Amino acid sequence: MRRTVYGHFSGRAALVEGPVEEAAHALWQALAAPGIPAPDAVTALARFRPRHVVRR
């Protein structure tokens, strides 16, 4: 008998619940952390590089 990861949980909801809660907790911690001063608009734009842009 072959067992998948789903066999260890009561359903799909239970399978994704843990990682979702962990991600939400990490997000709240990041938002609550003391802020780092934001760079000026020109510096922020210079640092911005979309990941989906492919350079040739």
N, C-alpha and C positions, 0 to 999 in steps of 0.2 A: 504494500500500500504506500503510495507516494503522498506525502503531506506538504501542503503549501503553508505559507505564512498565515493565510486566512484561517487555517485550522487551529491556530493558537488564540484566536480572538472570537468573540461572540458574533461579530459581523464587521462589515467595512467601516461603519461609524466608529466602532471601538478601535479599529486598526489605525485610523487617522487622528483620533482624538488626542493621543499623547503628543505626537509631533506638533499638532496645531497649538495645543496649550503651551508647549515649550517655546514655540516661535512667538506667540503672543506675549509670553513673559519676557523674552529677550527684547522684544520691541518696546515694551513698557519700561524696562530698565534703561534702554538706550535713550528713550525720550525723557526720562527723569534725570539722566546724568547731567552734570553741569555742562552748559553749552560751550563749545569752542567758538571764539569769535569768528564770524563769517567773513570770508574775504570780500573785497570790493567786487563789483559786478564784472569788471574787466578781467581780473584774476580768475574769478569763478568761470567765466566763459572760456578763458584760455585753457583751463584744466578739464573742461567738459569734452569728453570723447565718447559718443554713443558706442555701445558694444556691438550694435548691429551693423555699423558701417564697416565695409570691407575696403581696405586700402589696396590699390593695385600698384 
